[in-house]
Amino acid sequence: MAKISVWDRRTWGLLREIKGITYAQLAEACSVYHATPEKWFNDNSGQRNPGLKHQITLAKVLGIPLRSLLSEITDPAIRAAIRAAYND
């Protein structure tokens, strides 16, 4: 079985659908233009990705635990930055 990455747009999309969260709700939570999250989720070219700040906000809104976010990160500085941003 393939490992599912919590940083993967398909994982975000599935969680969004399961939880019934709209793109408009994500846009409001991230303080971005209303069409931006839909572009993040549906861009198959990989050129439209949210920055780390928005990824952490998405994780919070989608209910992804901090432990899951940190599971794939080995750099201590990045782990600390994610932990601090998640707990804001």
Protein Blocks (a to p, Z undefined) as FASTA:
>chain_A
ZZddfkbfklmmmmmmmnopafklmmmmnopafklmmmmmmmmnopaccdfklmmmmmmm
nopafklmmmmpmblklmmmmmmmmmZZ
